[in-house]
Amino acid sequence: MAKRRRNTAPKYETGKEITTKSWFGSHADMVVGRDELESGCLTQNTFLQEAERTSYLCVCKDDKGYYITKRSHLDNGLADPNRYSDLREIQ
């Protein structure tokens, strides 16, 4: 008979809190305008320039930094793959 394994992974990180509405979803209040960008190197990014030219992309900011996502991912109740991915275009 096989033994049952115990789950030893921590379920909650003590002291870590989020400042956004949800853990993984993107919201309209997270959208950052061009004048709100903190670093000058962000304005030189070609992907950011592409986001400004198109109407379906936007730049958002969360606790980990900046990321670019589609406007259709805002406030839809689903997880945004661009937010929780480690492959962010802008850090």
Secondary structure, DSSP 8 states (H G I E B T S, - for coil): --------S-SS-TT---SSSSSS-B-GGGB--GGG---HHHHT-HHHHHHHHSSSEEEEEETTEEEEEEGGGBTSSS--HHHH-S--S--
